[in-house]
Amino acid sequence: PDRDELVDMENFIKEVVKKVKVPLVIDSTDDKVIERALKYSQGKAIINSINLEDGEDRFKAITPLIHRYGAAVVVGTIDEEGMGVTAERKLEIARR
């Protein structure tokens, strides 16, 4: 079925924050959906996750949201070449 993730997230978050007082983990690939969830989250939220798998564009779209809303973020050591397996490769990706 066709769903509007932005509307679904807003409706869900508005209800969840009434019932729980713990950090929420937000999981979406859409920066607009992530921002909407952060807007309604109470306190620090956690974005799960960002990486460089599709290049730097998505990473750059999410980074300002992390700063604006004070969110924590899970960052995967994955880039266009795949997942970093060795410690050296993981550090190389992380330094980007």
Steps between C-alpha positions, in 0.01 A plus 500: 500500500608853433579677825626846580798437728513867604138499619537157659809609694340821623188320622705225664746734674222724633348198675823337614635809677185507714572150627878459526769723645809332358715587199341386175690330221396643164547277199431638153692568182305821438653812656159673509353213701798503735463874554128468570569229758775709662268800514248312712744295707542606860862512605781331314411262219723253318516482121554146373708521285703686241787390281672583172360206302337730245763772521503810716167662404279326757769535765516874433119527513483334843798671666330841546202325662730330749636840604167686490316249721792371707441144386734210544574292192612151412758524221584194294845460351359431156581692183456462125744207504311313772539431869835561662626165626847574629577754770699706250214508249247592769719791611544611140124517454443665839750776421300604195 
